[in-house]
Amino acid sequence: MKMGISLGLECPYRMRTGGCYFCRPDSFIAKYQREHISIQNQLDYVIPLYKNIYGDKRGVFAYFQDNTSTAGNIEWLRRQYQTAISHSDVEGLVISTRPDYINIEISDMLAEFNQKIPVFIELGMQSVHNKSLEFLGRGHTIEDTDNAINILGKNGISVFVHIILAIPCETKQDMRETIFYVNENPYIYGVKFHNLVVYKDTKLEQMYHREKFHLPDLREYIHLLGYLLPYLQGNKCVLRLYTSYKDRSLVVAGDFKGDKGKWNNELYFYLKTNNIIQGSKTDKKYSVTDIYK
Ligand code: SF4
């Protein structure tokens, strides 16, 4: 069970450039994370909340969730991560960041923590195509992503990548190529898929009004997942299927009607009725009866 916490820092890329065109920080940061309270206090606040909902059974991962959680002075970062793992309930660390904020020094420090407790990095990869990274204003290339993953992987750190689907300049084949990259990289343990969402007061909103590009509705998005999942090897975990946001009123376009329960039901029904299985078009195959029990 991952407990979202915040270092309380602004994303350095946003401070430098205005940020990724789609990014609106208050769409993904919870209120308690915005209040600049200590890591210890955030964990003390959020762990009991989730334990009440899910029971006391599951191990807790401290999830440095927002902005770029490997940016900053390395000794200060070390103290923040140490505070998190010193919490009596915490059994692992998950740290989200950008590819250009991974270097050997950071990776070595994470490897030290990884000796004591499992450490995972969530990396904003988004796509394997530089044209798409430019469209999104990411400010890094796939070469930067590949370099970051290799630095981490060679140090024994497990990497999960975030991927945005249905970026307007991408074809289905482009998206498949991103999946192929994930399959081929041995250091990537899993993916988080996101549907592209346009938030108010972002550069993407201006582009959306100007270019009127198409964003899939729920049915189209589920069909897209149904098309892509068979190409994703069965040994790559899928941690997320949709963009998650705290406040729907901030969304201009790309929202789906209903809630995640409804989306999952529709996805499950679509996959089941069409016998779609993750990895079925790769070398790592699973039978329908193994999965739909
Ligand atoms: S790197 Fe992340 S937090 Fe920073 S601007 Fe881009 S999406 Fe936002």
Boltz pocket constraint, residues with backbone or C-beta under 6 A from the ligand:
constraints:
  - pocket:
      binder: B
      contacts: [[A, 11], [A, 12], [A, 13], [A, 14], [A, 18], [A, 19], [A, 20], [A, 23], [A, 24], [A, 66], [A, 67], [A, 68], [A, 98], [A, 124], [A, 138]]
      max_distance: 6.0
